[in-house]
């Protein structure tokens, strides 16, 4: 299934939410989901959060934490008491979808290790008057009340007044069902018997990692660690992890599951501008088979379910996603390159707020498992959370879209960015279904409204659209953007009530499509016919070439109208 251009639809996963309500569940019996074994937990916690609501609709997230024996397959039931209905979900399926709802795991959320959390979410309908949180949840047939002593009988007293921890399993524990790599192990792999360090981490707040290091070292510049995973384990809030030049290869992805703080964020950076490449080619699912699924924890060379991290100056390639960030908040992704991965370059989803994507280059990403239908340069999708910002991104030659905001219901700001060459089958994928839009500003089934903003950005030479609402019925602000030589329309906002001002459309396959959107001061409002002769330059060489030393896109007069200096994008 696909989210693409509002044809078939797709659902996806989620993690922990800023909870509107936490319901504790006590489980001690076994159950069955279809033909899959489904052990019940000795204790578990369900966090239910309503992230956004609108007239007749709302979005919510669910997180299930298992405190008992590992679970492989689950059902979760709850009762809506005010007529609410699940209309679409990710991380699980819901049937029936109203009254007493039964949610069944998706394949990638079936496994919940002890101490682990899986999440999902849904969009639903409500009566615009009352939307109460379900009073209780039942996991695999038994109502739980949080973590319990597995040797003691289930508690008969009220649930504890303090919710048990919702943190994910330790970052060093790989999933027990992870398939082995399908290719030969890397020649630069860290020692297979690396013992825990015999000395404490260095007193300074910097840990060094180098291909020539050893994970029993102290992590100093003279005695660096060998692996990023070991550095993440040792790091405490405020630590900087400085990576020395080289290519780092992985047989297990790096899982970042602990939070920094506003005052003491974690930082992972290249040292002194050196080139650092994180190569995920030897991870599972590179690529996944046609029609295959990637378990949640195995998504990304860097799998992030954490807050207050800074990632700077890294190049991440050949992974099952380069970075997969779920339920992550207040993170900064600065001057990264995510290229040639087997899914999207950078994906942020579920309950995720206040993330900044700065000066990202994301290109050549594709997804053979879905014939090109879901690998975007950058995706902020399937969730909600305010304050997410994209600046200075360049997103090109990806199999699906440059940017994708599918099913993200909170406003996203994009500015000073560019997307080109997306949706072209450069990998000879069979039955190719990549969408080929520059900036896809929403979508869903049904389509939730989301009032995103895209300004001062370029979309050119994409296979289909430049800037599109993709069915988003919200009010999108589209200000001073330029669309050139896209295969279909440069601006397609017929399904929304968007506001378009000062935009430029030249040499696209079709005209603009605006429906009930308002528009003023755009090129089509100024005159009916535009061509390259109206522009100072149609050479994108500067925009697509090397960046300035600070990571910003170099300025040029690309697509600048000679007679209308305030029309269209200007970088």
C-alpha positions in Angstrom: 0.0 0.0 0.0 1.1 3.5 -0.6 0.6 7.1 0.5 1.5 8.3 -2.8 -0.5 10.9 -4.7 -3.6 9.8 -2.8 -3.9 6.5 -4.5 -3.4 3.5 -2.2 -2.6 4.3 1.4 0.0 3.2 4.0 0.2 3.2 7.7 3.3 3.3 10.0 4.7 3.1 13.5 5.2 5.3 16.6 6.9 5.4 20.2 6.2 7.3 23.4 4.0 10.4 23.6 3.7 13.4 25.9 0.8 11.7 27.6 -2.6 13.2 28.0 -3.4 10.1 30.1 -1.5 7.0 31.2 -3.5 3.9 31.8 -1.7 1.0 33.6 -2.6 -2.5 32.7 -1.8 -5.8 34.7 -1.4 -9.0 32.6 -0.6 -12.5 33.6 -2.2 -14.9 31.1 -1.4 -16.1 27.6 -3.3 -15.3 24.4 -3.1 -15.9 20.7 -3.1 -13.5 17.8 -4.0 -15.4 14.6 -1.3 -18.1 14.4 1.3 -16.1 16.2 2.3 -16.8 19.8 1.2 -14.0 22.0 2.5 -14.2 25.6 0.9 -11.8 28.1 3.0 -9.6 30.3 3.5 -9.8 34.0 3.0 -6.1 34.0 2.6 -3.4 31.4 1.7 0.2 30.8 -0.4 1.9 28.1 0.0 5.6 27.4 -2.8 7.2 25.4 -2.3 10.7 24.2 -4.6 13.0 22.1 -2.1 15.0 20.1 -4.4 17.1 18.0 -8.1 17.6 17.2 -10.2 19.4 14.7 -13.9 19.6 13.8 -15.1 16.0 13.7 -11.6 14.5 13.9 -8.6 13.9 16.2 -5.3 12.2 16.3 -4.0 10.1 19.1 -1.0 7.9 20.0 -0.7 4.7 21.9 2.5 3.3 23.6 2.6 -0.1 25.2 5.5 -0.9 27.7 6.0 -4.5 28.7 7.4 -5.2 32.1 7.0 -9.0 31.9 8.4 -11.8 29.7 8.9 -11.0 26.0 5.8 -10.8 23.9 5.6 -11.9 20.3 2.2 -10.9 19.0 -0.5 -9.0 20.9 -4.0 -7.6 21.0 -5.0 -4.5 22.9 -8.6 -3.7 23.7 -10.3 -0.6 25.0 -13.8 1.0 25.0 -14.8 4.3 23.5 -17.7 5.6 25.5 -18.6 8.7 23.4 -19.0 7.3 20.0 -15.4 7.8 18.8 -14.2 5.8 15.8 -10.8 4.8 14.5 -10.6 5.8 10.9 -7.0 5.0 10.1 -4.1 3.6 12.2 -0.4 2.9 12.1 1.5 0.4 14.2 -1.7 -1.7 14.5 -5.0 -2.5 12.9 -8.3 -1.9 14.6 -11.4 -4.0 14.2 -14.0 -3.2 15.3 -13.1 0.4 15.2 -15.7 1.8 17.6 -17.3 0.8 20.8 -15.0 -1.9 22.2 -12.0 -1.6 20.0 -9.6 -4.5 19.4 -6.2 -3.4 18.1 -3.8 -6.1 16.7 -0.1 -5.6 16.2 1.4 -4.8 12.8 4.3 -7.1 11.8 6.9 -4.5 12.8 5.3 -4.0 16.3 4.6 -7.6 17.2 7.7 -8.1 19.4 7.9 -6.3 22.8 11.0 -7.3 24.8 11.0 -7.1 28.5 11.3 -3.4 29.4 10.6 -2.5 25.8 7.9 -0.2 24.3 6.1 -0.3 21.0 3.8 2.4 19.8 1.3 3.3 17.2 -1.3 5.9 16.5 -4.5 6.7 14.8 -6.8 9.3 13.4 -10.4 9.1 14.5 -13.8 10.8 14.6 -15.5 12.4 17.6 -18.7 14.3 18.3 -17.1 17.7 18.9 -18.4 17.7 22.4 -16.8 14.9 24.4 -13.7 12.8 23.8 -12.9 11.0 27.0 -9.8 8.9 27.4 -10.6 5.2 27.7 -10.8 4.1 31.3 -8.7 1.0 30.9 -6.8 -1.2 28.4 -6.5 -5.0 28.2 -3.4 -6.6 26.8 -3.7 -10.2 25.6 -6.8 -10.8 27.6 -5.9 -9.4 31.0 -6.2 -5.9 32.4 -2.8 -4.7 33.9 -1.8 -2.1 36.4 1.9 -1.5 35.6 5.0 -3.4 36.6 4.4 -6.1 39.2 6.6 -8.7 41.0 6.5 -11.7 38.6 6.5 -14.0 41.5 3.5 -12.3 43.2 -0.2 -12.7 42.3 -1.7 -9.8 40.2 -2.5 -6.9 42.4 -6.0 -6.4 43.6 -5.6 -2.8 44.8 -5.8 0.4 42.8 -3.1 1.3 40.3 0.0 3.1 41.6 -0.2 6.9 41.7 3.2 7.2 40.1 3.5 5.8 36.6 6.3 3.3 36.1 9.1 4.3 33.7 8.4 4.3 30.0 12.0 4.1 28.8 13.0 1.8 26.0 15.3 -1.2 26.4 19.1 -0.6 26.7 20.7 0.6 23.6 23.2 -2.2 23.6 20.6 -5.0 23.4 19.9 -6.0 19.8 16.5 -7.6 19.0 16.6 -11.3 19.6 14.9 -11.9 16.3 17.1 -9.8 14.1 18.2 -11.6 11.0 21.9 -11.9 10.3 23.6 -9.7 7.7 23.2 -11.0 4.2 26.7 -9.7 3.2 30.2 -10.4 4.4 31.1 -8.7 7.7 33.0 -5.4 7.3 36.7 -5.5 7.4 36.8 -2.6 9.8 34.4 -4.1 12.3 35.1 -3.4 16.0 36.6 -6.3 18.1 34.0 -9.1 18.5 35.0 -9.7 22.1 35.3 -6.1 23.3 35.1 -6.2 27.1 33.7 -3.4 29.1 36.2 -0.6 29.7 38.6 -1.1 32.6 38.9 2.6 33.2 36.2 5.2 33.8 35.2 7.5 30.9 37.3 10.6 30.6 36.5 13.4 33.1 36.1 15.9 30.3 32.7 15.9 28.5 34.1 14.5 25.3 34.3 10.9 24.1 36.4 10.2 21.0 35.7 7.4 18.5 38.1 6.3 15.8 38.2 3.3 13.3 41.6 2.4 15.0 40.1 2.6 18.5 39.1 0.0 21.0 36.0 -0.2 23.1 38.0 -1.0 26.2 39.8 2.4 25.9 38.9 5.4 27.9 37.6 7.4 24.9 40.2 10.1 25.0 41.7 11.6 21.8 44.8 9.4 22.4 42.9 6.3 23.4 39.6 6.5 21.4 36.7 4.1 21.4 36.0 2.0 18.3 32.3 2.2 18.1 29.6 4.8 18.3 27.4 2.4 20.1 29.9 2.2 23.0 30.2 5.9 23.1 26.4 6.3 23.3 26.4 3.8 26.2 29.1 5.7 28.1 27.8 9.2 27.4 25.9 11.2 30.1 23.9 14.4 29.5 26.2 17.1 28.1 28.6 14.7 26.5 30.0 15.4 23.1 30.9 12.3 21.0 33.6 13.3 18.5 34.2 10.9 15.6 37.5 10.8 13.8 37.7 10.4 10.0 36.9 7.1 8.4 34.1 4.7 7.4 32.3 2.9 10.2 30.4 -0.2 9.3 27.7 -1.9 11.3 26.2 -5.3 11.8 23.7 -3.8 14.4 22.3 -0.4 14.2 22.9 2.3 16.9 19.9 2.8 19.2 19.7 6.1 21.0 17.1 5.7 23.7 18.1 8.1 26.5 17.3 11.8 26.9 19.6 14.8 27.3 18.3 18.0 28.7 17.9 21.6 27.4 20.9 22.6 29.4 22.9 19.5 28.7 22.1 17.9 25.3 24.1 15.1 23.9 26.2 15.9 20.7 27.5 13.5 18.1 29.8 15.3 15.6 32.6 14.8 13.2 35.9 16.0 14.8 37.4 19.2 13.4 35.5 18.9 10.1 36.9 15.4 9.3 34.8 13.2 6.9 32.9 10.6 8.9 30.9 8.0 7.0 28.4 5.7 8.8 27.8 2.8 6.4 24.8 0.5 7.1 25.3 -1.9 4.1 25.9 -4.9 6.4 22.7 -4.3 8.5 19.6 -6.4 7.9 17.1 -5.1 5.4 19.6 -3.5 3.0 17.5 -4.0 1.1 14.4 -5.8 2.5 12.8 -8.1 0.0 9.9 -7.0 -2.2 6.9 -6.6 0.1 9.0 -7.1 3.2 8.8 -5.2 6.5 11.4 -3.6 8.6 10.9 -4.1 12.4 10.7 -0.8 14.2 14.0 -1.0 16.2 15.9 -2.0 13.1 14.9 1.1 11.1 17.8 3.4 10.6 21.6 3.2 10.9 20.8 5.6 13.8 17.5 4.7 15.5 16.5 7.5 17.8 13.8 7.5 20.4 15.2 10.3 22.6 15.2 14.0 23.2 17.9 16.7 23.2 20.5 15.3 20.9 22.6 17.1 18.3 23.9 15.4 15.2 26.4 17.3 13.1 28.6 16.7 10.1 27.9 13.0 9.6 27.4 11.2 6.3 25.1 8.2 6.6 24.7 5.7 3.8 23.3 2.3 2.7 21.0 1.9 5.7 17.4 0.7 6.2 16.7 4.5 6.6 19.7 6.6 7.5 18.1 8.1 10.5 14.8 7.0 11.9 13.6 9.3 14.7 10.4 8.3 16.5 8.8 10.2 19.4 11.8 12.4 19.5 11.8 16.0 20.6 14.1 19.0 20.8 16.8 17.4 18.5 19.0 19.1 16.0 20.1 17.5 12.7 22.8 19.8 11.3 24.9 19.6 8.1 24.2 15.9 7.6 24.3 13.9 4.4 21.9 11.0 4.1 22.4 9.3 0.7 21.9 6.0 -1.1 19.8 4.4 1.7 17.2 1.6 1.2 14.4 3.8 2.6 14.1 7.5 3.4 17.2 9.5 4.3 15.8 11.1 7.5 12.4 10.3 8.9 10.8 11.9 11.9 7.4 10.5 13.1 4.9 9.9 15.8 4.8 12.3 18.8 7.8 14.5 17.8 8.1 18.2 18.5 10.7 21.1 18.2 13.1 19.2 16.0 15.4 21.3 13.7 16.7 20.0 10.4 19.4 22.3 9.2 21.3 22.2 5.9 20.6 18.6 5.1 21.6 17.0 1.9 19.6 13.9 1.2 19.7 12.1 -2.1 19.7 8.8 -4.0 17.4 7.1 -1.4 15.2 4.3 -2.7 13.1 1.5 -1.4 13.2 -1.8 -3.5 10.8 -3.4 -1.0 8.0 -1.1 -2.2 9.2 -0.4 -5.7 10.1 3.2 -4.9 6.8 4.3 -3.3 8.1 5.4 0.1 11.8 6.5 0.1 11.9 10.3 0.5 14.8 12.6 1.1 13.1 13.9 4.3 9.9 12.7 5.8 8.1 14.2 8.8 5.1 12.0 8.8 2.5 9.8 10.6 2.3 11.8 13.8 2.0 15.2 15.4 4.0 17.7 17.4 4.6 21.4 17.1 7.8 23.4 16.4 9.4 21.2 13.7 11.5 23.3 11.4 13.4 22.6 8.1 15.9 25.1 6.8 18.5 24.9 4.1 17.6 21.3 3.0 18.5 20.0 -0.4 16.5 16.9 -1.4 17.2 15.3 -4.7 17.0 12.1 -6.9 15.0 10.2 -4.3 12.6 7.5 -5.5 9.5 9.0 -4.0 9.4 12.6 -2.9 11.9 15.2 -1.8 9.8 16.1 1.3 6.8 14.2 2.6 4.4 15.4 5.4 2.0 12.4 5.0 -0.4 12.2 8.0 1.5 14.7 10.2 -1.2 16.8 11.7 0.8 19.6 13.4 2.3 22.6 11.5 5.8 22.2 10.0 7.9 25.1 8.8 10.1 24.7 5.7 12.2 27.5 4.3 15.2 28.2 2.2 15.2 24.6 0.8 15.2 22.9 -2.6 13.9 19.6 -4.0 14.7 18.4 -7.5 14.9 15.2 -9.7 12.7 13.2 -7.4 10.5 10.3 -8.6 12.7 9.1 -11.5 13.5 5.4 -11.6 17.3 5.5 -11.5 17.6 1.9 -10.1 15.5 0.0 -12.6 13.0 -1.0 -9.9 10.2 -3.1 -11.4 6.6 -1.8 -11.4 7.9 1.6 -10.3 5.4 3.7 -8.2 7.5 6.6 -6.9 5.4 9.8 -6.6 8.0 12.3 -7.8 6.9 15.5 -6.0 9.3 18.1 -4.6 7.3 19.1 -1.5 4.3 16.9 -0.5 2.6 18.9 2.2 0.2 16.3 3.7 -2.2 13.6 2.8 -4.0 10.7 4.5 -7.2 8.6 4.1 -9.2 10.5 5.3 -7.0 13.6 5.0 -6.3 15.4 8.3 -5.9 19.2 8.1 -2.5 20.5 8.8 -1.5 24.1 8.5 2.1 23.8 7.3 4.2 26.6 5.8 6.7 26.4 2.9 8.5 29.6 1.9 11.5 30.7 -0.2 12.1 27.2 -1.6 12.7 25.7 -5.0 11.1 22.6 -6.7 12.4 21.8 -10.2 12.8 18.9 -12.5 10.7 16.6 -10.3 8.8 13.8 -12.2 5.4 15.0 -11.1 4.5 18.0 -8.9 6.5 20.9 -7.5 4.5 21.9 -4.4 1.3 20.0 -3.6 -1.2 19.7 -0.8 -1.8 16.0 -1.6 -5.4 16.2 -0.3 -4.5 18.1 2.9 -7.7 20.2 3.6 -5.9 22.6 5.9 -4.6 26.1 5.3 -1.0 25.9 4.0 1.0 29.0 3.7 2.9 29.0 0.4 5.0 32.1 0.1 7.7 33.1 -2.4 8.6 29.7 -3.8 9.7 28.8 -7.3 8.5 25.8 -9.4 10.3 25.1 -12.7 10.1 22.3 -15.2 8.2 19.8 -13.1 6.4 17.1 -15.0 3.0 18.1 -13.7 1.8 21.2 -12.0 4.2 23.5 -10.2 1.6 24.4 -7.5 -1.3 22.0 -6.8 -3.5 23.2 -3.9 -7.0 22.4 -5.1 -7.9 20.3 -2.0 -7.0 22.9 0.6 -7.8 26.4 1.6 -4.2 27.5 1.3 -2.8 31.0 0.9 -0.3 31.4 -2.0 1.6 34.7 -2.3 4.6 35.8 -4.4 5.2 32.4 -6.0 6.7 31.7 -9.4 5.7 29.0 -11.8 7.6 28.5 -15.1 7.7 25.7 -17.7 5.8 23.1 -15.7 3.9 20.3 -17.4 0.5 21.8 -16.4 -0.8 25.0 -15.0 -1.5 25.7 -11.3 -4.4 24.0 -9.6 -5.8 26.1 -6.7 -9.5 25.2 -6.0 -10.6 27.3 -3.0 -7.1 28.4 -2.1 -6.5 32.2 -2.1 -3.7 33.6 -4.3 -2.3 37.0 -4.9 0.9 38.5 -6.3 2.0 35.2 -7.9 3.4 34.9 -11.4 0.1 33.7 -12.8 -1.6 36.7 -11.2 0.9 39.1 -12.9 0.7 37.7 -16.4 -0.4 34.6 -18.2 2.8 33.5 -19.9 6.3 33.1 -18.5 9.4 31.6 -20.1 13.2 31.3 -19.4 13.6 34.7 -21.1 11.9 36.3 -18.0 14.6 34.9 -15.7 18.1 36.1 -14.8 19.4 32.5 -14.9 18.2 28.9 -15.4 21.5 27.4 -14.3 21.2 25.5 -11.0 24.9 24.8 -10.7 25.5 27.1 -7.8 22.4 26.0 -5.8 23.3 22.3 -6.4 27.0 22.7 -6.0 29.2 22.9 -2.8 27.8 24.6 0.2 29.4 27.5 2.0 31.8 26.8 4.9 29.0 27.3 7.4 26.8 24.7 5.6 24.4 27.2 4.0 23.4 27.0 0.4 25.4 29.4 -1.8 23.5 32.4 -3.2 22.8 32.8 -6.9 20.3 34.4 -9.3 18.8 31.0 -10.2 15.2 31.5 -11.4 15.2 35.2 -10.4 12.7 37.2 -12.5 14.5 40.1 -14.0 11.5 42.5 -13.8 10.1 41.3 -10.5 12.8 41.0 -7.8 10.4 40.1 -5.1 8.8 37.2 -6.9 9.7 33.6 -6.2 12.5 32.1 -4.1 15.9 33.8 -3.6 18.8 32.0 -2.0 
